[in-house]
Amino acid sequence: MTIGDSLTHGFQSGAIFNTDLSYPAIIAHELGWGESFRYPSYNGHGGLPLNIELLLRDLKDRFGPNLDGWEVPLALFHGRQFMDEVEDYWERGPGTVVPQLTSINHNLAVYGWDLRDVLDKTAKTCLQDIGVPRDDWLSQVTQDNGDRAALRVLPSAAADQSLTLLDAAARLGDERDSDPQHGIETLIVFLGANNALQAVTQLKVVWSDTGYDDLHGKRPYTVWTPAHFRAELGAVANRVRQIKARHVIWCTVPHVTIAPVARGVATKTGLGSRYFPYYTRPWISDREFNPRQDPHITGQQAEDVDLAIDLYNAAIVDEVERARRAGADWYLMDTAGLMDRLASRRYIEDPLARPPWWQPYPLPAQLQALLPEPNSRFLASNGNQRTDGGLFSLDGVHPTTIGYGIVAQELITVMRRAGVEFRQADGSVRADPVTVDFSRLIRRDTLINNPPGNLTSGLDILGWADQTLDLLRRTLCFRT
């Protein structure tokens, strides 16, 4: 069972869609019970709130790999029409019908949720927050899309609408009669990224203050102070202790400034520095960047956010250590360290910036065989095949399918350390090492084997789409 946010939900390229390829679903497949693993589905019109990959493919089919000047107005009109169809589907069409869950999902994750959301949000509060939809031609994104997505995750029966994600996990643990003491064999908790992520998706740093622990009062903040994060984390950890689980794995928070949605401008601030003077959108070139008019955060702000995340992770380590001293079988998966080891511009391409502990992450052989080898840069294509990137999807924040596979592999390693058995389809126990079937994931990863033909190396089409359709704010500004 998993409790988390978009990284656990399976969010990719601006939408929650292929939930059967989330890292929890990948782990379930390798455990040999993928068909029994319960997760929400969002199969209509590319998912919620807006599937950037599907939009780009649609534009490519209609206008070809490049937009000529005379085609721009037509492409803008078509893009808005595409977004209007998605909005209609989820606000007024079949997407408004919420499946009545007969069993609790094993993947209890909702994109955009932070620690407070997991503590307080329920199906009831989500239903209350979904307003009457407005068919606004200028603001074409599904209204209250996060709450709509959550209704497919949370227990939705009338008697269960006051359950939080933590309550639902506890309920499932209590229902497992085969192991009354532990209930759930392995519980993975991956939370906290959304307590800092908006600093790079909005390119705005607003530190938490009064009201940080209130569902509505927290909305203006993009980064939680370490003290506020520790307080929220403590409340979540106390609730997790009440869930019957044999093993609990906590994931650390990745450094959000590594995500290519915020690209470092020009050269770093000095020899051995991890940081660039400014961070802006990946399609704004060094030559074109103007700090007086282009969205950005400064290198100092990026460093401050990373330092806060380091303190977030120290708090997570403290919770795990405290639980282990009390006899609980809790573990740590260092997602932050994993992403640091994959950080192309921060460390791989700059040996002087590497800390003493740093070692490059060895990609699985199937990924090393890809040309070019996947990296953490923004995905790019020459019109026929991928020319750069590969670990991050088209929103510049969330992994591609193979990226989720890497997260799954690291968690499988921790699970084996805890003694969790992985089985073949016939029920026989798998021998070590238990490895993810990356060949299967490569076949399913359309961004790796068939990227949109209009995703040029200059990222021109994405820059155009963001400027004219306000793409990133609509798909990544989760709390508005």
N, C-alpha and C positions, 0 to 999 in steps of 0.2 A: 504494500500500500504506500502511496505517496501523498504528501501534503506540500503544496508549493504554489508558484505563480506561473508566469508565461513560459519559463524555461522548463517547467515540469508539465504544463498543460500541452505543450507541443507547438507553440506559436512559431510562425515562420512567414517571412516576406509580408508582414503587415496583417496577417490573419491567422486565426485558429481554424485549421481545416483538416490536415492529415494527422489526426490524433492517433491513428494506428501506427504512426512513425515517431511518436514521442519517445523520449528515452525510457520511461516506465514500460511502454508497450514493447520496446526492443528487448528490455531485460526479461519481461514476461515470455517473449518468444524464445529466448535462450534458455529460460527455465523449463520450457517444454509445456507450458500451459497458456500460451498466447490466446487461444480460442476461448479460454475461461476468464481472461482478464477483462474487467469492465471499465469502460472509459466513455466519455461523452462524444457525440459526433455532431458535425456542423457541415453537412454535405451540400447545402444550397448556395449557388452563386459564389463559390470560392471561399465560403466561410465568413467570419466576422473579424474586424469590421470591414476590411477591404484587402483583397488579395492582389498585391502589387505584381506578382508574376503573371497572374491571369490577365490583368489589365494590360501589361506590356505585350503579352502574346496576342491579345486582341488587337492592339494598335498595330503590331507588326503585320498581322494578317490583312489589315485594311490599308495600311499606308507604306508597307515595306520596311526595310531595315533603317532607312533614314527619312527624316521629315524635311521635305522641301518647304521653302518659305510660304508658298501659296497653300500648302496643306495644313499649316499650323492652326488656322481657325477651325478647319474641319476636324482636326484631331482633338482640339479642345472641346468642341461640341460633342464629339463621340465619347471622349473620356467622361464628360459630365453625364451623358446618357447612360454609360456603363455603370457609373456610380449610383445613378438614380434607380436603375434596375435592382442593384444590390440592396439599396435602401428600402425599396418597395417590398422586396422579398421578405426582409427581416422585420419590417415595421408594420406591414399591412397584409402580407401574403402568407404562404405556408410556414415561413420561419417563425411566425408568432405562436405556433402550436408547440407547446413545451411537452416533451414526452413525460409520461407519468412513470417514474422509476419504481420498479418493484424490488430492487436490491440496491444497496449503496455501492457507488462506484469505487473501484480500487484506486483510480487516479483522481484524487481530490485536489485539483489545482485550478486556479482561475487567473487568466492573464491580468496584469495590472494590480494585483492585490499585494498589499504590504502586510506587515505584522498585525496592525490594528484591524485590517479587514478580516484576517483569518480569525481573530478573536471575537469580532462582533457581527460580521455580516451573515445574514441568513436568507433563505428564499423569501421570507416575509419582508425583510427590509429591501431586498432587490425589487420585489413587486411594487412596494410603496414608492421606490425611487424612479420607476419607469413612468415617465410622463406621457401625455397624449402626443403622439408623433406629429411633427410638423413637416410638410412636404416642401422644404426650402430648396429652391433651385441653386442657390449660391453655396449652401452648406450641406452638401450631399454626402453625409456619412450617417450610418445607422445610429439613431439617437439612443443613448443609454445602452450602447452595445455591450459594455462590460457586464452590466446587470443581466442583460438578456443571455449572455454566454454563461453566466454563473447559474442560471436556472436549469441548465442542462447538466450541471455538476452536482449541485446540492440536492438532498432529498426534497422532493416537491409535493409529496402527498400532504393533504391538509393537516394531518396530525403531526407531520414532521417539519413543517415550514419554519420552525423556530430553531432548527439545528444549525450550528456553525460547521465549518469543515472539521474542526477539532472534535465537536460533538459527534459528527457522523463517523469519524475514525474510531472514536471510543465505542459507539454503538456497534460497529462491525466487529471490534475486538471482543465485545461482550457476547456477540452472537456465535462465535466460533466454539461450538461445543467440543470439537475434537481436541482442543487445547485450552481448557477453562482458565488456566493460569496466565497464559501468554496471548491467546487469541490470534493475533497477527504474528506471522513469523518474522517478517522484516518490514519496518516502517522507515521510509526515507523522508526527511524533512529538509526542504530546499527553499528557504525564505530569506528575504532581506534585500534582494537586489532593487526592488522598487522603493526602498527607503533612500536610494541615491540615484537611480537610473534617470530620472527626469532632468538631472543636471546636464546630461549629454543629449537626450532626445529633445528637450526644449532649448538647450544651450542657455541655461539660466540657473544660477546658483542662489537658492533662497533657503537659508538654514531654518530648521524647525524651531518653533517657539511655543507660546501658549496655545493649547488646543491640539498639539501634536498627537494626543491620545484619544481624539474624538473623530468619528467618521467624517463629519463635515468640517470641523475646525482645522483638520490637517491638510485640506485641499491646496492651500497656497504654497506649501513647502515642497521643495524639490530634493533636499538633502536633510537627513536627520542628524542632529548632533550625536556624538558617541554616547553621551549620558542618556539621551532620550531613547536611542536604539537599545541600549542595555536594559533599560526599564521595560520596554516593549518585549524584548526577547525573553526576559525573565518571566513575564506573564505567560508567553507562549510555552516556554519550557515547563513551567509548572503544570500546564494543561496536558502537555505531551506525557509527562510522568504518570498521568492518570489513565493513559491508553494502554491496554494490555497488548504488549508487543515483546516478543522474545529478544529481538535485536532492533536498535534504532540507529540510523545513520544520519548525521547532520552534515550538510554541505556548507562550506564557507561561501562568502559573497565575492563574486569576481570583481576585479577592478573595472568599473564601467568605462573608464577613459580609454581602455584598450579597444573597445568596440569601434569598428570603422565608421559608424554613423557620425562620429566627430573626428575629423582628420586633422592631424597636426600640420601646421603651416610652416613651410620653409625648413630651415635647419633648427636643430635643438638649441636650447638656451645656452649650452656650454658643453665642453668635453666631459663625457661621463654622465650627462644629465639624461633622465628618462623623459623629459618634457620638452614640448615645443612652445614657442611664445604664445601662439593662439591655436584654438581648435575650432574648426568650422565644418560645413557640410563637405562630403567627399568630392562633389562635382565642382566645387569652387577652387580653381587652380591657384597656386602660389602667386602667379602674376596678376590674376584678377582680384584676389582677396583685398578688401578694404575694410579695416576694423571700424571705420566710422559708419558703414552702412550694412555690412554683412553680419549675419548672426554668428556669435562666437562666445566662447569662454576663454579666459587667459590661462597661460601655463601655470600660474600660481594657484588659480582656482582649481585646475585639474589636480595639482599636487595636494591641495587641501582636501579635496573629495577622496583621493586615494588614501590619504592618511586617516580620514574618518573610517573608510572601509577596513583598513588595517585594524582599527580599534573595534569595529563591529566583529571582525573575525576573532579577535582576542576574547571578546565576550562569548562567542560561540564555543571556543576552545574551553573557556572556564566552565561553561554549562556541561559540556561533555565530561570534563575531568571530575566535576562535582558529582555527576550521576554515577560515574564509574567507581568513585570512592564509596558511594552508597550501595554498591553491588549491582547496579544496572549495567546491561551489556550494550553500552552506547559506543559509537564509533564516529570518526571524522573522515570526510572526503574533502580534500583541499582543492576545491574548484578554483579558488583564486590562484593558487600555485600552478594548476594545470593551464589556466589561460595565460599566465605570465610566461610559461615555458613555450607557448605558441605565439607570443606577441612578436610579429614580424618587425615593425618599425621601432618598437621600444627596445627590444633586446637582440633578436636574431640578426638584424642588419647593423647593429651597433654594439660590438663587443665591449667597448669602454663603459657602456651603461649597465652591464650585467653585474648583479650582486654576487657575492662569493658562492651562494648556494645554487645559483642558476645553472641548469643543464637543459639543452634542447629536448623537447618531447619527441620520442621516436614514434612517428606515425606507423600504424599497421602496414604490413607489406602491400596489401591491396591498394592502400591510399598512396604509398610511395611510388607505386607503379603508374599512377595517373600522371598525365602530362598536360600542363605543368603540375608539380606536386602542390596540393592544396596548402593555402596559408591564410593568415588572418586579415589580409587586405580586403578591400571592397571587391565584390565579384565583378569581373569584367569579361567581355567577349569581343572577338573580332568579327562577329556576325555569323560565324560558323561554329566556333567552339570556345570554351573557356580559356582565357588568356591570363587570368590572375584571380586571386582569392579562392574561395571554395569552402571555407569553414563557416562563413557567415552568409545568411540569406540576404534577400534584396532590401530588407529594412535596415541592414547594417547593425543590428543588435542581436538577433536570434540566430541560432545555428542552422545550417543546412541539415539535411537528413544524415549525412556522414558525420557532421559535427555533433549531432545528438548521439550518434553511434559511439563517438569517443567518450562522451560523458557516461553512456551506458557501460562501456568497457571498464572505466575506472571504478564505477560503483560495483560492478560484478567482482572486481578484484577485492574490494572491501567485504563484499558479501561472502566470498570464499574464505576470507580470513576469519569471518564470524562462524564459519562452518556450514553455511547454507549449501544444500545440495542442488545441483543443476542436472536436469534429466533430458534424455533423448525423447523423441516423440513416442517411442515404444515403452517409455517408463524406466529404462535402464539409466544408471547414474553416469554422468559424464566425467571423464578423467580430466585432471588439470593438464595444461592451463585451459580454462574455459574462456573462449574467445568469441567475440561478436562476429556474425557472418556479414562482413563488410561487402562481400560480393553482392549479396542480396540488397543491401542498402544502396550501393552504387547504382544498381539497376532501377531502384525506386526513386533515386534522387535526380529529378529532372533538371535542376540547376547545374548539376555536375555533368550529366551525359547529354543534355540538350538545352543549354541556356537560351533565353530569348534572343533572337537574332538582332533586335534593335538595342541590345545592351552593349553599346560600343565601349572601346577602351577609354574614351573620354567621358563616359557616363553622361553624355549630352541628354539622352532621352529621360533619364531619371531626374536630372537637374531641371529640365523643362517641366516634367510632371509635378515636381515638388513646387516649383514657382507658380505654375498656372492652376494646379489642382490642390495645392497645399497638402501634398501627399503624406509627408511624415507627421505633421501635426495631427492629421485625421486618424492615422493608423497607430501612432505611438503615444499620443498624449492621453493616457488611459484615464486620468482622474477628472476629466472635464466632460 
